[in-house]
Amino acid sequence: MRLPPLSRFAPIALTVLFAAWCVKSLHGDLAQLSLAPLLRSRDVVAAAVVLSLLNYVIRILRWRSYLKKLGHVFPLRFLAMTYVAGFAYTLSPGKVGEIVRARYYVPRGVRLSEITAAFFAERLLDIVAMLALASLLLTTAPRFAGFLGLVAGMVVAILACVSFLPWSTIAQKLEASHRLPGRLREGLLGLASTLVSTRPLLSPGMLAAGFAAGLLAWGLEGAGLGLLSSIYPEVPLALAGAVGIYGIAVLVGGLSFLPGGLGSTEAAMTGLLVTHGFTLSQGLLVTLTCRLVTLWLGVCIGWLAVLTLRHKSFAAVEA
């Protein structure tokens, strides 16, 4: 009997290990952790869930626009289900597991390279949007206004480079060049080649629309963190500060390349909340609740979508 690969259980193992580490290392603070503020604020939690659902809606509409630009039109219900099904694999480094949604499109005439291109464009603009949102944290410290302007300039420069540089020519020159170290050359060539295949989605109009959608979608989840922090009214947290904290925490989690940013995102978010006046137990409760209504809500909905898509009746109706 063939045993399943251990990689399938890696996210669960990491989650269990992180929970055990929290219990062992923070047992004193966890003992002081009270769920009473959360139970008194069920309406706040419900509002944060709604903001996360709106995040999904905006990203689904952006995904539809990408596929339409590539020449593929599908019923909105099918697009929504297949897109959300990718959330089941969010607990993969860099969320690359979400490319698994290609399994629903390839039998319907969409090339794998097109799904990869749409995924890459989505991830690229999400990172740039997160960078912009993270910079909002600096608005609570006027002395960093110059740095805020620098970040804004970087965002504009990245979007301009992606949109206007001749990536096909750059890819050809990199392929012919032997001056760069092997690994660096291969990495740059891979990036340039990917940008070439993603070219239809990188026009100025598509970039602007995709960036705006990412900014709004992830800004809503950041606002959700601000709502959840209000369960402790004695520690006021400005909306810009909450969105900035969320952006930085998600970026830290992404850079860690841990599944779903587990551990690193929570540590960064809790630490930043503590620097804004929350106690460790307060910050931990807000962080864990935020992750529950963002990451884990998405994973659960994703698996529901996966199970729904396995039914032949659904596939027959949406074919």
Secondary structure, DSSP 8 states (H G I E B T S, - for coil): -----GGGGHHHHHHHHHHHHHHHHSHHHHHT--SHHHHTTHHHHHHHHHHHHHHHHHHHHHHHHHHHHTT----HHHHHHHHHHGGGG-SSGGGGGGGGGHHHHGGGT--HHHHHHHHHHHHHHHHHHHHHHHGGGGGGSGGGHHHHHHHHHHHHHHHHHHHHS-HHHHHHHHHH--SS-HHHHHHHHHHHHHHHHTGGG-SHHHHHHHHHHHHHHHHHHHHHHHHHHTTSTTS---HHHHHHHHHHHHHHHHHHT-GGGTTHHHHHHHHHHHHTT--HHHHHHHHHHHHIIIIIHHHHHHHHHHHHHTSHHHHHHH-
